[in-house]
């Protein structure tokens, strides 16, 4: 599983960072970035929650394989 951030939609609410700080962080522009290429299996539930709770719907899951 991978997750993409739509930087045009992101408003730096950092909900994703609060839920999964090992997966998301804010960059120099205060926009969310994903810090891993592939979401570890043991972190998938938190990443799904971050996607669902993003106030601007700026996160998209990609199921690979």
VENWO-V324242 format. One record per pair of residues at least 6 apart in sequence whose C-alpha atoms are under 7 Angstrom apart, sorted by the first residue. I is the first residue (numbers start at 1). J is the second residue. Records with the same first field share a line. If there is no record, write none. Layout:
I = J  J
//
This chain:
1 = 38  39  61  62  63  64
2 = 37  38  39  61  62  63
3 = 59  60  61  62
4 = 59  60  61
5 = 32  33  58  59  60
6 = 58  59
7 = 31
9 = 56  58
10 = 31  32  56  58
11 = 31
12 = 30  31  32
14 = 32
15 = 50  54
16 = 24  50  54
17 = 24  25
19 = 46  50
20 = 46  47
23 = 34  35  36
24 = 32  33  34  35
25 = 32  33  34
26 = 32  33
27 = 33
51 = 59  60
//
